[in-house]
């Protein structure tokens, strides 16, 4: 969808979904998401101990992290692990991203629509975590006002040229699907209307693929402290114990795609 001249972009070698929650609810978020994903916490990192990685008990590589944030209600963001962080940052900048913060070895970027994401060094991760209790946390959904939707679709398509970028199953969706082996994919969702003046026009939430077991997964999550917010035809909106919204979808947890139909 980009009109810019195509050129090679540093390949993304691994992907992480970040659960961003208010710092005072950090422990509550960690307890819930470790239970959901059958993981255990790494040692905390950061100046305030605000970062943790959820380590799979199955011995596979991690793909989910939690951050305690001091401003706003949180949400979600992507970490893209690459072999050459400076080259990736330069390419993202060429395509319209801004640098929100540059750290030693990694950078916080902001997409043209204002969505934060990070470029981090690849640490050799290769093995995707398994499906857990009928579901897999496998998608970061970008919630975009109509005014930024097309620019965001063009940006992510150009930044990730070896990913599959295509319209989704509904007119308000655009899928940017990762190459085989990477654990987290991207869904862009066009909202019905603009957000109020002064509000961010781009945000993100997490999606879990549950296949035909959405109701069973919902019951399990409620037992762990989540609340049902809304049932839609193809997904269920939940609120975790730290106040963050996320969705249970009918996508196939093995493939991330639309559910298999009987032959």
ABEGO torsion letter per residue (X at the ends): XBABBBBBBBBBABBBBBBBBBAAAAAAAAAAAAAAAGBBBBBBBEAAGABBBBBBAAGBBBABBBBBBABEAEEBBBBBBBABAAAAAAAAAAAGBBBABBBBGBBBBBBAAGBBBBBBBBAGBABBBBBBGGBBBABBBBBBBAAAAAAAAAAAAAABAABBBBBBABAABBBBBBBBGBABBBBBBBBABBBBBGBBABBBBBBBBAEAAAAAAAAAAAAAGBBBABBBAABBBBBBAAGBBBBBBABBAAAGBBBBBBX
